[in-house]
Amino acid sequence: METNFANKISFHWAIIGLLIVSIVWGTSYGVSKQILNQLSVVELLLVRFVISCAVLMSIIYFKQQIRVFTSQWRRYLQVGISTGLILSCIFLTETWAVKLAQAGQVAVLISLCVLFTPLLETAWLKVRLPKGIMLFCSIGFAGMVMIASLVS
């Protein structure tokens, strides 16, 4: 049984998925700002992590990979804890920024972080990324500069 079903996803589905995630994540800043009037930062993150866990477990179940997941639970737990700690720190910082700043300002900063990730990956891991990625990051950076001029 294939253990890495992510490799079976076509390029087009990956791009569509990334676009959907970007739209949901980008629009969530305004919603998060409103929810933070009712919940604490930690409570909001708990809700988001529980929803994410449910979605991911559903995908594993429907892809019929639950047996693979449960047979290698120690490995997944180890990766999950380390990744979860890093993501928790990032999301705590990000959500507190949403609470304290305007949602548009936070969106610009986070978008810039996403755009700089390939550059950091190239420098840190010493890998060569496809030229198209750098082109898309440049276009994204230009868009963020235009958005930043509108926000401020």
Backbone hydrogen bonds in HBPLUS format (Angstrom, degrees):
<---DONOR---> <-ACCEPTOR-->    atom                        ^
c    i                          cat <-CA-CA->   ^        H-A-AA   ^      H-
h    n   atom  resd res      DA  || num        DHA   H-A  angle D-A-AA Bond
n    s   type  num  typ     dist DA aas  dist angle  dist       angle   num
A0007-ASN N   A0004-ASN O   3.30 MM   3  6.11 156.4  2.36 117.9 122.1     1
A0008-LYS N   A0005-PHE O   3.10 MM   3  5.37 155.7  2.16 106.1 113.7     2
A0009-ILE N   A0006-ALA O   3.26 MM   3  5.62 166.2  2.28 111.1 115.3     3
A0014-ALA N   A0010-SER O   3.00 MM   4  6.28 154.4  2.07 150.7 158.4     4
A0015-ILE N   A0011-PHE O   2.98 MM   4  6.27 156.5  2.04 150.8 156.6     5
A0016-ILE N   A0012-HIS O   2.94 MM   4  6.16 161.7  1.97 148.5 153.7     6
A0017-GLY N   A0013-TRP O   2.83 MM   4  5.96 159.8  1.87 146.2 152.2     7
A0018-LEU N   A0014-ALA O   2.89 MM   4  6.09 156.6  1.95 145.6 152.1     8
A0019-LEU N   A0015-ILE O   2.89 MM   4  6.09 155.1  1.95 148.2 155.0     9
A0020-ILE N   A0016-ILE O   2.94 MM   4  6.19 159.2  1.98 151.0 156.2    10
A0021-VAL N   A0017-GLY O   2.92 MM   4  6.15 165.0  1.94 151.8 156.0    11
A0022-SER N   A0018-LEU O   2.90 MM   4  6.05 158.8  1.94 146.4 152.6    12
A0023-ILE N   A0019-LEU O   2.94 MM   4  6.17 157.3  1.99 149.0 154.8    13
A0024-VAL N   A0020-ILE O   2.92 MM   4  6.14 172.1  1.92 156.6 158.8    14
A0025-TRP N   A0021-VAL O   2.76 MM   4  5.83 166.3  1.78 152.9 157.8    15
A0026-GLY N   A0022-SER O   2.77 MM   4  5.72 160.1  1.81 143.1 149.8    16
A0027-THR N   A0023-ILE O   2.98 MM   4  6.06 162.3  2.01 149.0 153.4    17
A0028-SER N   A0024-VAL O   3.03 MM   4  6.01 122.9  2.37 135.8 150.2    18
A0028-SER N   A0025-TRP O   3.18 MM   3  5.07 137.6  2.37  93.0 105.2    19
A0032-SER N   A0028-SER O   2.66 MM   4  5.70 158.3  1.70 147.5 154.6    20
A0033-LYS N   A0029-TYR O   2.89 MM   4  6.07 154.1  1.96 146.1 153.0    21
A0034-GLN N   A0030-GLY O   3.22 MM   4  6.53 151.4  2.31 142.1 148.4    22
A0034-GLN N   A0031-VAL O   3.10 MM   3  5.21 117.9  2.50  97.1 111.6    23
A0035-ILE N   A0031-VAL O   2.89 MM   4  6.21 161.5  1.92 154.8 160.5    24
A0036-LEU N   A0032-SER O   2.81 MM   4  5.93 150.0  1.90 151.8 159.1    25
A0037-ASN N   A0034-GLN O   3.12 MM   3  5.55 157.8  2.17 107.9 114.9    26
A0038-GLN N   A0035-ILE O   2.78 MM   3  5.35 152.3  1.86 115.9 124.7    27
A0039-LEU N   A0035-ILE O   2.87 MM   4  6.10 158.6  1.91 155.0 162.3    28
A0044-LEU N   A0040-SER O   3.02 MM   4  6.27 162.2  2.05 153.4 157.8    29
A0045-LEU N   A0041-VAL O   3.02 MM   4  6.27 160.4  2.06 150.1 155.6    30
A0046-LEU N   A0042-VAL O   2.90 MM   4  6.09 150.5  1.99 146.0 154.3    31
A0047-VAL N   A0043-GLU O   3.09 MM   4  6.36 159.4  2.13 149.6 153.7    32
A0048-ARG N   A0044-LEU O   3.02 MM   4  6.32 160.8  2.06 149.3 154.6    33
A0049-PHE N   A0045-LEU O   2.85 MM   4  6.02 162.6  1.88 153.0 157.3    34
A0050-VAL N   A0046-LEU O   2.97 MM   4  6.11 158.1  2.01 149.2 155.2    35
A0051-ILE N   A0047-VAL O   3.01 MM   4  6.22 161.8  2.04 150.4 155.2    36
A0052-SER N   A0048-ARG O   2.95 MM   4  6.14 162.3  1.98 147.9 153.2    37
A0053-CYS N   A0049-PHE O   2.88 MM   4  6.02 158.8  1.93 147.3 153.1    38
A0054-ALA N   A0050-VAL O   2.96 MM   4  6.17 159.2  2.01 148.5 153.9    39
A0055-VAL N   A0051-ILE O   2.96 MM   4  6.22 159.9  2.00 153.2 158.4    40
A0056-LEU N   A0052-SER O   2.92 MM   4  6.12 169.9  1.93 154.5 157.3    41
A0057-MET N   A0053-CYS O   2.88 MM   4  6.00 161.5  1.92 150.7 156.1    42
A0058-SER N   A0054-ALA O   2.95 MM   4  6.07 148.0  2.06 140.7 149.5    43
A0059-ILE N   A0055-VAL O   2.98 MM   4  6.32 153.8  2.05 149.7 156.6    44
A0060-ILE N   A0056-LEU O   2.98 MM   4  6.28 162.5  2.01 150.3 154.8    45
A0061-TYR N   A0057-MET O   2.90 MM   4  6.07 156.4  1.95 144.2 151.0    46
A0062-PHE N   A0058-SER O   2.82 MM   4  6.03 172.0  1.83 156.4 158.1    47
A0063-LYS N   A0059-ILE O   2.88 MM   4  5.92 143.1  2.02 146.4 156.0    48
A0065-GLN N   A0060-ILE O   2.91 MM   5  5.17 171.1  1.92 167.2 164.2    49
A0064-GLN N   A0061-TYR O   2.98 MM   3  5.08 152.9  2.06 106.5 112.7    50
A0069-PHE N   A0065-GLN O   2.95 MM   4  6.23 162.0  1.98 155.1 160.7    51
A0070-THR N   A0066-ILE O   2.84 MM   4  6.03 164.3  1.87 151.9 155.5    52
A0071-SER N   A0067-ARG O   2.91 MM   4  5.96 145.3  2.03 142.2 151.7    53
A0072-GLN N   A0068-VAL O   3.22 MM   4  6.30 134.3  2.44 141.3 150.7    54
A0076-TYR N   A0072-GLN O   3.13 MM   4  6.42 166.8  2.14 157.5 161.5    55
A0077-LEU N   A0073-TRP O   2.79 MM   4  5.83 152.3  1.86 145.1 153.3    56
A0078-GLN N   A0074-ARG O   2.93 MM   4  6.12 159.1  1.98 148.2 153.1    57
A0079-VAL N   A0075-ARG O   3.09 MM   4  6.35 168.6  2.11 152.3 154.8    58
A0080-GLY N   A0076-TYR O   2.75 MM   4  5.78 155.8  1.80 144.4 152.8    59
A0081-ILE N   A0077-LEU O   2.83 MM   4  5.94 156.6  1.88 150.3 154.9    60
A0082-SER N   A0078-GLN O   3.23 MM   4  6.42 172.6  2.24 149.1 151.1    61
A0083-THR N   A0079-VAL O   2.91 MM   4  5.99 168.1  1.92 154.0 158.1    62
A0084-GLY N   A0080-GLY O   2.71 MM   4  5.55 151.2  1.79 137.5 147.4    63
A0085-LEU N   A0081-ILE O   2.92 MM   4  6.05 152.4  2.00 147.3 152.9    64
A0086-ILE N   A0082-SER O   3.26 MM   4  6.50 164.1  2.29 145.9 149.7    65
A0087-LEU N   A0083-THR O   2.86 MM   4  6.09 171.4  1.87 158.6 161.3    66
A0088-SER N   A0084-GLY O   2.79 MM   4  5.81 150.7  1.87 141.3 150.0    67
A0089-CYS N   A0085-LEU O   3.10 MM   4  6.33 158.9  2.15 146.8 151.0    68
A0090-ILE N   A0086-ILE O   3.07 MM   4  6.38 161.6  2.10 150.8 156.1    69
A0091-PHE N   A0087-LEU O   2.76 MM   4  5.93 170.2  1.77 156.9 159.6    70
A0092-LEU N   A0088-SER O   2.82 MM   4  5.88 154.7  1.88 146.5 153.8    71
A0093-THR N   A0089-CYS O   3.11 MM   4  6.23 169.7  2.12 147.2 150.0    72
A0094-GLU N   A0090-ILE O   2.88 MM   4  6.05 163.2  1.91 151.0 156.6    73
A0095-THR N   A0091-PHE O   2.80 MM   4  5.80 164.2  1.82 147.1 151.5    74
A0096-TRP N   A0092-LEU O   2.98 MM   4  6.11 160.1  2.02 149.5 155.0    75
A0097-ALA N   A0093-THR O   2.98 MM   4  6.17 148.5  2.09 142.2 151.4    76
A0098-VAL N   A0094-GLU O   2.96 MM   4  6.32 149.1  2.05 144.9 153.5    77
A0099-LYS N   A0095-THR O   2.97 MM   4  6.25 152.2  2.05 143.8 151.4    78
A0100-LEU N   A0096-TRP O   2.95 MM   4  6.15 148.4  2.05 145.7 153.8    79
A0101-ALA N   A0097-ALA O   2.76 MM   4  5.64 148.4  1.86 152.7 159.2    80
A0105-GLN N   A0102-GLN O   3.11 MM   3  5.43 122.6  2.46 104.8 118.3    81
A0106-VAL N   A0102-GLN O   3.21 MM   4  6.57 160.4  2.25 155.6 161.0    82
A0107-ALA N   A0103-ALA O   2.92 MM   4  6.13 157.6  1.97 149.9 156.6    83
A0108-VAL N   A0104-GLY O   3.09 MM   4  6.29 153.9  2.16 144.4 150.2    84
A0109-LEU N   A0105-GLN O   3.13 MM   4  6.43 164.1  2.16 148.7 152.5    85
A0110-ILE N   A0106-VAL O   2.88 MM   4  6.09 167.1  1.89 158.9 162.3    86
A0111-SER N   A0107-ALA O   2.90 MM   4  5.95 157.8  1.95 144.1 151.0    87
A0112-LEU N   A0108-VAL O   3.00 MM   4  6.22 154.0  2.07 147.4 154.1    88
A0113-CYS N   A0109-LEU O   3.04 MM   4  6.36 149.7  2.14 143.0 151.3    89
A0114-VAL N   A0110-ILE O   2.98 MM   4  6.34 154.4  2.05 150.5 157.1    90
A0115-LEU N   A0111-SER O   2.96 MM   4  6.25 153.9  2.03 146.8 154.2    91
A0116-PHE N   A0112-LEU O   2.90 MM   4  6.12 144.0  2.03 146.7 156.2    92
A0117-THR N   A0113-CYS O   3.14 MM   4  6.25 123.8  2.47 139.4 152.3    93
A0117-THR N   A0114-VAL O   3.33 MM   3  5.28 145.6  2.45  95.7 105.2    94
A0119-LEU N   A0116-PHE O   3.08 MM   3  5.27 118.3  2.48 102.1 117.4    95
A0120-LEU N   A0116-PHE O   3.00 MM   4  6.33 158.3  2.05 157.3 163.9    96
A0121-GLU N   A0117-THR O   2.79 MM   4  6.00 157.9  1.84 156.0 163.1    97
A0122-THR N   A0118-PRO O   2.92 MM   4  6.07 155.5  1.98 143.7 149.6    98
A0123-ALA N   A0119-LEU O   3.06 MM   4  6.32 159.8  2.10 145.3 150.4    99
A0124-TRP N   A0120-LEU O   2.70 MM   4  5.76 171.2  1.71 157.9 161.1   100
A0125-LEU N   A0121-GLU O   2.93 MM   4  5.50 151.2  2.01 135.8 144.5   101
A0126-LYS N   A0122-THR O   3.06 MM   4  5.11 119.1  2.45 118.4 129.7   102
A0133-ILE N   A0130-PRO O   3.11 MM   3  5.65 136.5  2.30 110.7 120.5   103
A0135-LEU N   A0131-LYS O   3.06 MM   4  6.37 154.1  2.13 150.4 158.4   104
A0136-PHE N   A0132-GLY O   2.88 MM   4  6.13 162.7  1.91 151.8 155.8   105
A0137-CYS N   A0133-ILE O   2.87 MM   4  6.11 155.2  1.94 149.3 156.6   106
A0138-SER N   A0134-MET O   2.94 MM   4  6.11 151.6  2.02 142.8 150.2   107
A0139-ILE N   A0135-LEU O   2.96 MM   4  6.28 158.1  2.01 151.0 156.9   108
A0140-GLY N   A0136-PHE O   2.83 MM   4  6.02 159.9  1.87 147.2 153.4   109
A0141-PHE N   A0137-CYS O   2.78 MM   4  5.95 151.6  1.86 144.5 152.5   110
A0142-ALA N   A0138-SER O   2.96 MM   4  6.21 159.0  2.01 147.4 152.4   111
A0143-GLY N   A0139-ILE O   2.95 MM   4  6.24 153.3  2.02 147.0 154.8   112
A0144-MET N   A0140-GLY O   2.86 MM   4  6.14 149.4  1.95 145.7 154.4   113
A0145-VAL N   A0141-PHE O   2.94 MM   4  6.25 149.5  2.03 148.7 156.8   114
A0146-MET N   A0142-ALA O   3.12 MM   4  6.42 155.9  2.18 144.2 150.2   115
A0147-ILE N   A0143-GLY O   2.89 MM   4  6.17 159.7  1.93 149.4 155.3   116
A0148-ALA N   A0144-MET O   2.77 MM   4  5.87 158.9  1.82 146.1 152.5   117
A0149-SER N   A0145-VAL O   3.06 MM   4  6.27 146.9  2.17 141.7 149.7   118
A0150-LEU N   A0146-MET O   3.21 MM   4  6.53 138.6  2.39 138.6 149.4   119
A0150-LEU N   A0147-ILE O   2.99 MM   3  5.07 126.5  2.29  96.8 111.4   120
A0151-VAL N   A0147-ILE O   2.87 MM   4  6.16 149.1  1.96 152.3 161.8   121
A0152-SER N   A0148-ALA O   3.10 MM   4  6.16 165.1  2.12 148.7 151.3   122
